[in-house]
Amino acid sequence: MRRSRHIAASAGAGPICSTPMKTLVRWLLLAGALLLVAHLYPGVIVRSFTSALIAALVLGLLNTLLRPILVLLTLPVTVLTLGLFLFIINAVMFWMAASVLDGLAVTGFAAALIGSLIYSLCGMVIDVVIERMFPSRD
């Protein structure tokens, strides 16, 4: 009795998906977001969807590996600016990705700043959509 109640309760909870599928969908959507940034702002250039996929991967790696170190090292400046310096760190990550990749280009630091702002906003929307598409298994 107890087992059938659990199965019935989880049946109506919506699609439950694995973490790799969630990560793949998020990656594809973030690559699309890079194409949207390039379409909305002329200072950011993305050559193709393949370039956008690679750039989204590199941006994710930079944000995972390097960003926490930069945030920690610049913590006093971030506190003094009430967190606004984090926008500069995001722009640096965006600019670094563009300097490493051939398929992503920015025309200057201001373009990296604006591009990173648009990309971050898209990323927040994508995270909300992903959480609604793939609810957690609590």
C-alpha positions as CSV (number, residue, x, y, z in Angstrom):
1,M,0.0,0.0,0.0
2,R,2.7,2.4,1.0
3,R,4.7,1.7,-2.2
4,S,1.8,2.3,-4.6
5,R,0.9,5.6,-2.9
6,H,4.5,6.8,-3.5
7,I,4.4,5.8,-7.2
8,A,1.0,7.5,-7.7
9,A,2.3,10.7,-6.0
10,S,5.4,10.9,-8.2
11,A,3.5,10.1,-11.4
12,G,1.7,13.5,-11.5
13,A,4.8,15.5,-10.5
14,G,5.9,16.3,-14.0
15,P,8.9,15.1,-16.0
16,I,11.8,14.0,-13.9
17,C,15.0,14.2,-15.8
18,S,18.6,13.3,-15.1
19,T,21.2,15.9,-14.3
20,P,23.2,15.3,-17.6
21,M,20.1,16.0,-19.6
22,K,19.4,19.2,-17.6
23,T,23.0,20.3,-18.1
24,L,22.8,19.6,-21.9
25,V,19.6,21.6,-22.3
26,R,21.1,24.5,-20.2
27,W,24.2,24.4,-22.4
28,L,22.2,24.6,-25.6
29,L,20.1,27.4,-24.3
30,L,23.1,29.4,-23.1
31,A,24.7,29.0,-26.6
32,G,21.4,30.4,-28.0
33,A,21.7,33.2,-25.5
34,L,25.1,34.1,-26.8
35,L,23.6,34.3,-30.3
36,L,20.9,36.5,-28.9
37,V,23.5,38.8,-27.3
38,A,25.3,39.0,-30.7
39,H,22.0,39.9,-32.4
40,L,21.0,42.5,-29.8
41,Y,24.4,44.2,-29.4
42,P,26.7,44.9,-32.3
43,G,29.8,44.9,-30.1
44,V,29.6,41.2,-29.6
45,I,30.2,38.9,-32.6
46,V,29.5,35.2,-32.7
47,R,30.3,33.4,-36.0
48,S,28.1,30.3,-35.7
49,F,26.1,28.1,-33.4
50,T,29.1,25.8,-33.1
51,S,31.1,28.8,-32.0
52,A,28.4,29.7,-29.5
53,L,28.4,26.2,-28.1
54,I,32.2,26.3,-27.6
55,A,32.0,29.9,-26.1
56,A,29.2,28.8,-23.7
57,L,31.4,25.9,-22.6
58,V,34.5,28.1,-22.1
59,L,32.5,30.8,-20.3
60,G,31.1,28.1,-18.0
61,L,34.6,26.8,-17.3
62,L,36.0,30.2,-16.6
63,N,33.1,31.1,-14.3
64,T,33.5,27.8,-12.5
65,L,37.2,27.8,-12.1
66,L,38.5,31.4,-12.2
67,R,35.6,33.6,-11.1
68,P,35.6,32.4,-7.4
69,I,39.3,33.2,-7.2
70,L,38.8,36.7,-8.6
71,V,35.8,37.3,-6.4
72,L,37.9,36.3,-3.3
73,L,40.9,38.4,-4.4
74,T,38.8,41.5,-5.1
75,L,36.5,41.2,-2.1
76,P,37.5,44.5,-0.5
77,V,36.8,46.4,-3.7
78,T,33.5,44.5,-4.1
79,V,32.5,45.5,-0.6
80,L,33.4,49.1,-1.1
81,T,31.4,49.3,-4.3
82,L,28.5,47.5,-2.7
83,G,28.8,44.6,-5.1
84,L,29.0,46.6,-8.3
85,F,32.6,45.4,-9.0
86,L,31.1,41.9,-9.7
87,F,29.9,43.4,-13.0
88,I,33.5,44.2,-13.9
89,I,34.5,40.6,-13.0
90,N,31.8,39.3,-15.3
91,A,33.0,41.5,-18.1
92,V,36.5,40.3,-17.6
93,M,35.4,36.7,-17.8
94,F,33.5,37.5,-21.0
95,W,36.5,39.4,-22.5
96,M,38.8,36.5,-21.6
97,A,36.6,34.0,-23.3
98,A,36.5,36.2,-26.4
99,S,40.3,36.6,-26.4
100,V,40.8,32.8,-26.2
101,L,38.2,31.8,-28.9
102,D,38.1,32.6,-32.6
103,G,34.4,32.3,-32.9
104,L,33.6,35.0,-30.2
105,A,34.7,38.5,-30.5
106,V,34.1,41.7,-28.5
107,T,35.0,45.2,-29.8
108,G,36.3,46.4,-26.4
109,F,35.8,46.3,-22.7
110,A,32.5,48.3,-22.8
111,A,31.2,45.7,-25.3
112,A,32.3,43.0,-22.9
113,L,30.5,44.7,-20.1
114,I,27.2,45.2,-22.0
115,G,27.5,41.7,-23.5
116,S,28.1,40.1,-20.1
117,L,25.1,41.9,-18.6
118,I,22.8,40.7,-21.4
119,Y,24.2,37.2,-21.2
120,S,23.7,37.2,-17.4
121,L,20.1,38.3,-17.7
122,C,19.5,35.5,-20.3
123,G,21.2,33.1,-17.9
124,M,18.9,34.0,-15.1
125,V,15.9,33.5,-17.3
126,I,17.3,30.2,-18.5
127,D,17.9,29.0,-15.0
128,V,14.2,29.7,-14.1
129,V,13.0,27.9,-17.2
130,I,15.2,24.9,-16.5
131,E,14.0,24.6,-13.0
132,R,10.4,24.6,-14.2
133,M,11.1,22.2,-17.0
134,F,13.0,19.7,-14.8
135,P,11.8,19.9,-11.2
136,S,14.0,18.4,-8.5
137,R,13.2,15.0,-7.0
138,D,12.8,16.1,-3.4
